[in-house]
Amino acid sequence: VHVERIEIMPSATADMSTQAIAGSINIVMQKRPTNLSRDVRLQHQFGAGEALSNLSFQYADKSELSSYQLKGEIFGGHFTPTNHIDLKQSDAFGINTAEERTSSRRRMSYPGTNLTSRFTWNLDSENTLALSTRLFYQTVRSQTDLHTTHRERKQTTLSKEQDINEDVRRSFTPKLSWTRALADQSKLVFNLSGDIFLLNVHREDSNFD
């Protein structure tokens, strides 16, 4: 076991004992490499006309000179709400002259994937290089069906409308970081990052009489 650093705090803080009136010395030991870490989780929720699912995983390992971590999730859900609107018209005597009923049903789904990674290399005792990435993909699709029934003077009119929307979202975010430890326990950090985002939108409307 080796000493990583020694921290000298000249004044006491709330998390210290009351005996540390003149300050304290904190000796930080080097952490031993952690073992291989693996984690997989599955979640599913459902209710009235709605369902949500999520599958996530994590894979990480560490050695004396490098470490890496991989995370990802596959998620998605859908819901189908239904609404009804009734309208009635009456004359001066309170007699119904016309009535209309509109029923709408919306079906929406949004599956997606999110992947992140981080790799770290200890070049020497003073320099550390880290590379992290994030990849995201999702499709949001919704379809709304409207059915309208209009009755007036013993005549019935039917009409249908359909609205389809689809959005495809993709992004990629890389980041490169270099950290150099200085003599006075300060650090010099240099970051280079980018962000690519693509969005495709599709709209479609249809009327059926």
C-alpha positions as CSV (number, residue, x, y, z in Angstrom):
1,V,0.0,0.0,0.0
2,H,1.4,3.4,-1.0
3,V,0.5,7.0,0.1
4,E,-1.2,8.9,-2.7
5,R,-1.2,12.4,-1.0
6,I,-1.2,14.2,2.3
7,E,-3.9,16.8,2.9
8,I,-3.2,19.5,5.6
9,M,-6.3,21.4,6.8
10,P,-5.4,24.3,9.1
11,S,-8.9,24.7,10.5
12,A,-11.5,22.3,11.8
13,T,-14.7,21.6,9.8
14,A,-18.1,20.2,10.8
15,D,-17.2,16.6,10.0
16,M,-14.1,16.6,12.3
17,S,-13.8,15.9,16.0
18,T,-13.9,18.8,18.4
19,Q,-10.4,18.0,19.4
20,A,-9.1,19.1,16.0
21,I,-8.9,22.7,17.0
22,A,-5.6,23.5,15.4
23,G,-6.4,21.6,12.2
24,S,-5.8,18.1,10.9
25,I,-3.7,16.0,8.6
26,N,-5.5,13.6,6.2
27,I,-3.4,10.8,4.7
28,V,-4.9,9.4,1.5
29,M,-3.8,6.0,0.5
30,Q,-3.7,4.7,-3.0
31,K,-6.8,2.7,-3.9
32,R,-6.2,-0.9,-5.0
33,P,-7.6,-1.8,-8.4
34,T,-11.2,-2.8,-8.2
35,N,-12.5,-6.2,-9.4
36,L,-14.5,-6.7,-12.5
37,S,-17.9,-5.1,-12.2
38,R,-20.9,-6.3,-14.1
39,D,-24.5,-5.3,-13.6
40,V,-27.7,-6.0,-15.6
41,R,-31.1,-4.6,-14.7
42,L,-34.6,-5.0,-16.2
43,Q,-37.5,-2.9,-15.4
44,H,-41.1,-3.0,-16.7
45,Q,-44.1,-0.9,-15.8
46,F,-47.6,-1.1,-17.1
47,G,-50.9,0.6,-16.5
48,A,-54.1,1.5,-18.2
49,G,-53.1,1.7,-21.9
50,E,-49.5,2.4,-21.1
51,A,-46.3,0.3,-20.7
52,L,-42.7,1.2,-20.1
53,S,-39.6,-1.1,-20.3
54,N,-35.9,-0.5,-19.6
55,L,-33.0,-2.9,-19.9
56,S,-29.7,-1.5,-18.6
57,F,-26.2,-2.9,-18.2
58,Q,-22.8,-1.9,-16.9
59,Y,-19.4,-3.5,-17.4
60,A,-16.3,-2.0,-15.8
61,D,-12.7,-3.1,-14.9
62,K,-9.6,-1.4,-13.6
63,S,-5.8,-2.1,-13.5
64,E,-2.8,-0.2,-12.3
65,L,-2.4,1.7,-15.6
66,S,-5.9,1.9,-17.1
67,S,-9.6,1.5,-16.5
68,Y,-12.7,1.4,-18.5
69,Q,-16.5,1.5,-18.1
70,L,-19.2,0.6,-20.5
71,K,-22.9,1.5,-19.9
72,G,-25.9,1.0,-22.0
73,E,-29.7,0.9,-21.9
74,I,-32.4,-0.2,-24.2
75,F,-35.7,1.5,-23.4
76,G,-39.1,2.0,-24.9
77,G,-42.8,2.4,-24.2
78,H,-46.2,2.9,-25.7
79,F,-49.5,4.2,-24.7
80,T,-52.9,4.4,-26.3
81,P,-55.2,7.0,-24.8
82,T,-58.8,7.3,-26.1
83,N,-61.1,10.3,-25.8
84,H,-64.7,11.0,-26.6
85,I,-66.3,14.5,-27.1
86,D,-70.1,14.9,-27.4
87,L,-71.7,18.1,-28.7
88,K,-75.5,18.8,-28.9
89,Q,-77.5,21.6,-30.4
90,S,-80.9,22.6,-29.3
91,D,-83.6,25.1,-30.5
92,A,-85.4,27.7,-28.5
93,F,-87.8,25.0,-27.1
94,G,-85.0,22.8,-25.9
95,I,-85.4,20.2,-28.6
96,N,-82.2,18.6,-29.9
97,T,-81.7,19.5,-33.5
98,A,-78.2,18.1,-34.0
99,E,-75.6,16.1,-32.2
100,E,-72.0,15.2,-32.9
101,R,-69.6,12.7,-31.3
102,T,-65.8,12.8,-31.9
103,S,-63.7,9.8,-30.9
104,S,-59.9,10.1,-30.9
105,R,-57.4,7.4,-30.3
106,R,-53.7,8.0,-30.1
107,R,-51.0,5.3,-30.4
108,M,-47.5,6.4,-29.4
109,S,-44.2,4.4,-29.2
110,Y,-40.7,5.6,-28.4
111,P,-38.0,2.9,-28.5
112,G,-34.4,4.0,-28.1
113,T,-30.8,3.1,-27.2
114,N,-28.3,4.9,-25.1
115,L,-24.6,3.8,-25.0
116,T,-21.8,5.4,-23.1
117,S,-18.2,4.5,-22.6
118,R,-15.1,5.8,-20.7
119,F,-11.5,4.7,-21.0
120,T,-8.8,6.1,-18.8
121,W,-5.0,5.7,-19.1
122,N,-2.4,6.7,-16.5
123,L,0.5,7.8,-18.8
124,D,2.8,8.4,-15.8
125,S,2.5,9.7,-12.2
126,E,1.5,13.2,-13.5
127,N,-0.5,12.7,-16.7
128,T,-3.8,11.0,-17.3
129,L,-5.7,10.6,-20.6
130,A,-9.4,9.9,-20.7
131,L,-11.7,9.2,-23.7
132,S,-15.5,9.1,-23.2
133,T,-18.3,8.7,-25.8
134,R,-22.0,8.7,-25.9
135,L,-24.2,7.2,-28.6
136,F,-28.0,7.9,-28.7
137,Y,-30.7,6.7,-31.0
138,Q,-34.5,7.0,-30.6
139,T,-37.6,6.8,-32.8
140,V,-40.7,8.6,-31.6
141,R,-43.8,7.6,-33.6
142,S,-47.4,8.7,-33.0
143,Q,-50.6,8.0,-34.9
144,T,-53.9,9.8,-34.1
145,D,-57.2,8.5,-35.5
146,L,-60.2,10.8,-35.3
147,H,-63.8,9.5,-36.0
148,T,-66.6,12.1,-36.1
149,T,-70.3,11.2,-36.3
150,H,-72.7,14.1,-37.1
151,R,-76.5,13.6,-36.9
152,E,-78.9,16.2,-38.0
153,R,-82.5,15.9,-39.3
154,K,-82.3,12.1,-39.5
155,Q,-79.1,12.3,-41.6
156,T,-75.8,10.9,-40.4
157,T,-72.4,12.0,-41.7
158,L,-69.2,10.1,-40.9
159,S,-65.7,11.4,-41.3
160,K,-62.3,10.1,-40.5
161,E,-58.9,11.8,-40.0
162,Q,-55.5,10.3,-39.5
163,D,-52.4,12.1,-38.4
164,I,-49.0,10.3,-38.4
165,N,-45.8,11.8,-36.9
166,E,-42.4,10.2,-36.8
167,D,-39.2,11.6,-35.4
168,V,-35.8,9.8,-35.6
169,R,-33.2,11.2,-33.3
170,R,-29.5,10.3,-33.4
171,S,-26.5,11.8,-31.6
172,F,-22.8,11.1,-31.0
173,T,-20.8,12.9,-28.4
174,P,-17.0,12.2,-28.0
175,K,-14.8,13.8,-25.4
176,L,-11.0,13.6,-25.0
177,S,-9.5,14.9,-21.7
178,W,-5.9,15.3,-20.6
179,T,-5.1,16.0,-17.0
180,R,-1.7,17.0,-15.6
181,A,-0.9,17.2,-11.9
182,L,1.1,20.2,-10.9
183,A,3.6,20.6,-8.0
184,D,1.3,22.7,-5.9
185,Q,-1.5,20.0,-5.9
186,S,-3.4,21.9,-8.6
187,K,-4.3,20.3,-11.9
188,L,-4.2,21.4,-15.5
189,V,-7.1,20.0,-17.5
190,F,-7.5,20.2,-21.3
191,N,-10.8,19.0,-22.9
192,L,-11.6,18.4,-26.5
193,S,-15.2,17.5,-27.3
194,G,-17.8,17.4,-30.1
195,D,-21.5,16.8,-30.6
196,I,-23.3,15.5,-33.6
197,F,-27.1,15.5,-33.6
198,L,-29.3,14.4,-36.5
199,L,-33.1,14.7,-36.6
200,N,-35.4,13.4,-39.3
201,V,-39.1,14.4,-39.1
202,H,-41.9,12.9,-41.1
203,R,-45.5,14.1,-41.1
204,E,-48.5,12.6,-42.8
205,D,-52.2,13.7,-42.7
206,S,-55.1,11.9,-44.3
207,N,-58.8,12.6,-44.5
208,F,-61.5,10.0,-45.2
209,D,-65.1,11.1,-45.8
